[in-house]
């Protein structure tokens, strides 16, 4: 269990516009069980905070290149000079404090809602969250954990081998492998609540119970909690100095 002297810090990134949705219930259940387990929990409620998913020059105070806008070049300059906009700085500070990242969202069109994709684009900036040679097992988030909690309209059968959507692992590959694991996060198997608009209240209650049990196991794993105290896990420190980055200008 986390100790009061060195609590595990969780960040819940929540993307659903409706406070009475099942996604909201997943978010609330996560906060409640983690706080009972002794974790410090922060929440980025993207819709409630009116997070704008569209990146652009307003993400930065100043310009690296006034003549040509290249997002990664601007991100790297802003990271080196600490000249991100206040909105981006706020989110990056939350990210820097976290050991455990919990992403709660509905599956829309086979992927994450646009507001959550925009959060990745704008907040997890080049230089801050990844860089040349700092991805996957060498990523800045190495030693930290991430988990997806998803609600679907489709049934479990539809997200299976031979189902109309294919295996859920294939559907979620983009976010699980190319986003979370790309950062260096150690990922747990996604928690998927299938067909939540169609199932009974008893089934929804069971989903929440299973989600809380899964989350406690992830967050209080004694070997992992102990590893966070070791010097090789730079808690609260993202984005070591980046060398080069000239490849970005070609994209």
Residue pairs with C-beta under 8 A, 6 or more apart in sequence:
1 37
1 38
1 220
1 222
1 225
2 8
2 37
2 38
2 39
2 219
2 220
2 225
3 38
4 38
6 228
6 229
7 38
7 39
7 40
8 38
8 39
8 40
8 99
8 100
8 219
8 220
8 225
8 228
9 39
9 40
9 41
9 42
9 97
9 98
9 99
9 100
9 235
10 30
10 34
10 39
10 40
10 41
10 42
10 98
10 99
10 100
10 101
10 102
10 219
11 41
11 42
11 43
11 44
11 94
11 95
11 97
11 98
11 100
11 101
11 102
12 27
12 30
12 31
12 41
12 42
12 43
12 44
12 102
12 104
13 44
13 46
13 101
13 102
13 103
13 104
13 116
13 119
14 23
14 24
14 27
14 43
14 44
14 45
14 46
14 104
14 105
15 23
15 46
15 47
15 103
15 104
15 105
15 106
15 112
15 113
15 115
15 116
15 119
16 23
16 24
16 27
16 47
16 104
16 105
16 106
16 113
17 47
18 24
21 106
21 151
22 151
22 193
22 196
22 197
22 204
22 207
23 104
23 105
23 106
23 149
23 151
25 204
25 208
26 104
26 149
26 151
26 191
26 193
26 207
26 208
26 211
27 43
27 45
27 104
27 149
29 208
29 211
29 212
30 41
30 102
30 104
30 149
30 211
30 212
30 215
31 41
31 43
32 212
33 212
33 215
33 216
34 41
34 215
34 216
34 219
35 41
37 216
37 219
37 220
39 100
39 219
42 94
42 97
42 98
44 51
44 91
44 94
44 119
46 115
46 116
46 119
47 115
51 87
51 91
51 115
51 118
51 119
52 87
52 118
53 114
53 115
53 116
53 117
53 118
53 119
53 121
53 122
54 118
55 71
55 118
55 121
55 122
56 69
57 63
57 69
57 74
58 85
59 74
59 75
59 78
59 84
59 85
59 88
59 122
60 74
60 75
60 77
60 78
60 83
60 84
60 85
61 78
61 83
61 84
61 85
62 77
62 78
62 81
62 83
63 74
64 73
64 74
64 76
64 77
64 78
65 73
65 74
70 248
70 249
70 251
71 126
72 126
72 245
72 248
72 251
73 245
73 248
73 249
75 125
75 126
75 127
75 128
76 125
76 126
76 127
76 131
76 242
76 245
76 248
77 83
78 84
78 88
78 125
78 127
79 125
79 126
79 127
79 128
79 239
79 242
80 127
80 242
82 89
84 92
84 125
88 122
88 123
88 125
91 119
91 122
91 123
92 123
92 125
92 128
92 238
95 101
95 123
95 124
95 129
95 238
96 236
96 237
96 238
97 236
98 144
99 144
99 145
99 228
99 235
100 144
100 145
100 146
100 147
100 218
100 219
101 141
101 144
101 145
101 146
101 147
101 180
101 185
102 146
102 147
102 149
102 215
103 112
103 116
103 146
103 147
103 148
103 149
103 175
103 180
104 149
104 150
105 112
105 113
105 116
105 148
105 149
105 150
105 151
106 113
106 150
106 151
106 152
107 150
107 151
107 152
107 153
107 154
107 171
110 165
110 171
111 117
111 174
111 175
112 175
120 179
123 129
124 130
124 183
126 242
126 245
126 248
127 239
127 242
127 245
128 238
128 239
129 140
129 141
129 183
129 238
129 239
130 139
130 140
130 182
130 183
131 140
131 239
131 240
131 242
131 245
132 242
132 243
132 244
132 245
132 247
134 140
134 184
134 240
135 182
135 183
135 184
136 181
136 182
136 184
137 184
138 184
139 182
139 183
139 184
139 185
140 183
140 184
140 238
140 239
140 240
141 183
141 184
141 185
141 238
142 184
142 186
142 233
143 184
143 186
143 227
143 228
143 232
143 233
144 184
144 185
144 186
144 233
145 185
145 186
145 187
145 188
145 218
145 219
145 224
146 180
146 183
146 185
146 186
146 187
146 188
147 187
147 188
147 190
147 191
147 214
147 215
147 218
148 172
148 175
148 176
148 180
148 187
148 190
148 191
149 190
149 191
149 193
149 211
150 172
150 190
150 191
150 192
150 193
151 192
151 193
151 196
152 159
152 192
152 193
152 194
152 195
152 196
153 195
153 196
153 197
153 198
154 164
154 165
154 194
154 195
155 194
155 195
155 198
156 192
156 194
156 195
157 163
158 164
158 165
159 165
159 166
159 167
159 168
159 171
159 192
159 194
160 167
160 168
161 167
165 171
168 190
168 192
169 176
172 190
176 187
176 190
180 187
181 187
186 224
188 214
188 218
191 210
191 211
191 214
191 215
193 204
193 207
193 211
196 204
196 207
199 207
227 233
228 235
